[in-house]
Amino acid sequence: LTRIIGRGNSLGDALEKVSMPMRDPRDAALARELCQGTARWYPRIEALSRALLRTPLRHKDLDIHALLCIGLYQLIYLRIPPHASIHATVQAARELGKPWAVRLLNGVLRSFQRRSETLLEGVDRSPSARLAHPEWLLQALRDAWPTRWQAVVAANNARAPMSLRVNRRRIERGEYLRTLQAHGIDAEGPSWAEDGILLKRPVGIEGLPGFAEGLVSVQDCAAQLAAGLLDPQPGDRVLDACAAPGGKTGHLLEIQPEIRQLWAMDSDEARLERLRDNLHRLRLEARVICADAAEPATWWDGTPFERILLDAPCSGTGVIRRHPDIKLLRRATDIPALAARQDRMLQALWPLLAPHGTLLYATCSVLSEENEMRIAKFLASHDDAAPHLPEVEGVVAGKVGVQILPGSLGRDGFYYSRLYKRA
Ligand SMILES: C[S@@+](CC[C@H](N)C(=O)[O-])C[C@H]1O[C@@H](n2cnc3c(N)ncnc32)[C@H](O)[C@@H]1O
């Protein structure tokens, strides 16, 4: 948490560094739960910590602030016996070499226990604290979804279910479902995701039969729509412009074994390493390129692509339930900066698309500034582009694309716009 709050690291990166040395997987799971949960409720917990402390902690004691928040999270949201939570929190301060904080944490957490109802009532007067969203984000969601923002907020605060994608090149969904059942794992195959499987309860990947052999991947059913919407044909050259860690790259190759060539590009080499691992596990091949998608002059060979997937970098406001650290990391000012980046990528990649080709623009954002507004602006200056609205279940149809809101049919929030190139 200190890494997230203080250094702007993502929760995923921070957990990778911290949980690796934990030998017992149960400890790693608890560490994950404590960090994820605290991040999910941080705007509320942080308001509470301010109400509880007479003088705020100094920046160099961010670790103690994080401990206090984790302690409060356990007391409010988990069934861990309170005395155990308080004891562990206080003990952690000792282990961090800050014995002075022992009395403080002990006193503050016990004070919360005594007055929890009144304190929570007080902080909950602020919608930002009550709904556990930063003020700017709450406002952005209200503006974007005047009649639906409350459902979006509720979905953001819920735990995300675990979904799988069956590698149809290797096994049929029905057969994999039977294999899961034989392993005592409850699951179903929803009608709206051809390769998708929803698990009743999350399972560690090591517990998934055939995972290491590439029979399945972990992927939300909203993200699974991309490959089918792009619909690559035999002989196509396909560009996956923002590909890492390769979730959609793998699916494209799984659904169309006769793709002539797939270029999997990303500007982040470390993330591309994960893409290579994923493709290797799935026994699939792509041409992996580390480059800036917005600068084709540096990497394009001049031969057009029949299909382009632009899964653009975005605010991630559709996947907050999976990445609650977004609440701590994102700022209002990020949105115009991301929109400018998205514009540049769209503009740069469009000339690479062959006549009659399809470009699929995707984000995991629920904000129009990154979705409908980007495509509308693009269309205004490109006569050769025509939107083909995808037919997808459980979406809000816009003028030029479709929005899946988080929680709809259990899925993540996603936006898709499919652009066809006139000859
Ligand atoms: C939404 S993620 C892609 C997820 C991926 N398509 C999947 O399904 O697994 C966006 C990706 O864009 C990459 N990216 C950001 N700016 C880029 C650029 N200028 N050129 C290429 N990739 C970029 C990021 O490194 C990140 O991996």
The ligand as an SDF file (V2000), in Angstrom:
LIG
                    3D

 27 29  0  0  0  0  0  0  0  0999 V2000
   -5.2210   -2.1960  -22.2640 C   0  0  0  0  0  0  0  0  0  0  0  0
   -3.5660   -2.7040  -22.2790 S   0  0  0  0  0  0  0  0  0  0  0  0
   -3.5640   -3.9860  -23.4770 C   0  0  0  0  0  0  0  0  0  0  0  0
   -4.1360   -5.2960  -23.0140 C   0  0  0  0  0  0  0  0  0  0  0  0
   -3.9710   -6.3970  -24.0410 C   0  0  0  0  0  0  0  0  0  0  0  0
   -4.5330   -6.0270  -25.3180 N   0  0  0  0  0  0  0  0  0  0  0  0
   -4.6010   -7.6990  -23.5840 C   0  0  0  0  0  0  0  0  0  0  0  0
   -5.7230   -8.0060  -23.9800 O   0  0  0  0  0  0  0  0  0  0  0  0
   -3.9520   -8.4390  -22.8160 O   0  0  0  0  0  0  0  0  0  0  0  0
   -2.8030   -1.3890  -23.1280 C   0  0  0  0  0  0  0  0  0  0  0  0
   -1.3670   -1.6510  -23.5130 C   0  0  0  0  0  0  0  0  0  0  0  0
   -0.9240   -0.5650  -24.3300 O   0  0  0  0  0  0  0  0  0  0  0  0
    0.4570   -0.4510  -24.1700 C   0  0  0  0  0  0  0  0  0  0  0  0
    0.8690    0.8530  -24.7220 N   0  0  0  0  0  0  0  0  0  0  0  0
    0.7620    2.0710  -24.1650 C   0  0  0  0  0  0  0  0  0  0  0  0
    1.2250    3.0230  -25.0130 N   0  0  0  0  0  0  0  0  0  0  0  0
    1.6260    2.3790  -26.1350 C   0  0  0  0  0  0  0  0  0  0  0  0
    2.2060    2.7990  -27.3620 C   0  0  0  0  0  0  0  0  0  0  0  0
    2.4490    4.0900  -27.6010 N   0  0  0  0  0  0  0  0  0  0  0  0
    2.4910    1.8630  -28.2920 N   0  0  0  0  0  0  0  0  0  0  0  0
    2.2510    0.5450  -28.0520 C   0  0  0  0  0  0  0  0  0  0  0  0
    1.7150    0.1000  -26.8980 N   0  0  0  0  0  0  0  0  0  0  0  0
    1.4080    0.9920  -25.9550 C   0  0  0  0  0  0  0  0  0  0  0  0
    0.6600   -0.6350  -22.6830 C   0  0  0  0  0  0  0  0  0  0  0  0
    1.9780   -1.0200  -22.3980 O   0  0  0  0  0  0  0  0  0  0  0  0
   -0.3570   -1.7380  -22.3830 C   0  0  0  0  0  0  0  0  0  0  0  0
    0.2610   -2.9940  -22.3850 O   0  0  0  0  0  0  0  0  0  0  0  0
  1  2  1  0
  2  3  1  0
  2 10  1  0
  3  4  1  0
  4  5  1  0
  5  6  1  0
  5  7  1  0
  7  8  2  0
  7  9  1  0
 10 11  1  0
 11 12  1  0
 11 26  1  0
 12 13  1  0
 13 14  1  0
 13 24  1  0
 14 15  1  0
 14 23  1  0
 15 16  2  0
 16 17  1  0
 17 18  1  0
 17 23  2  0
 18 19  1  0
 18 20  2  0
 20 21  1  0
 21 22  2  0
 22 23  1  0
 24 25  1  0
 24 26  1  0
 26 27  1  0
M  CHG  2   2   1   9  -1
M  END
$$$$
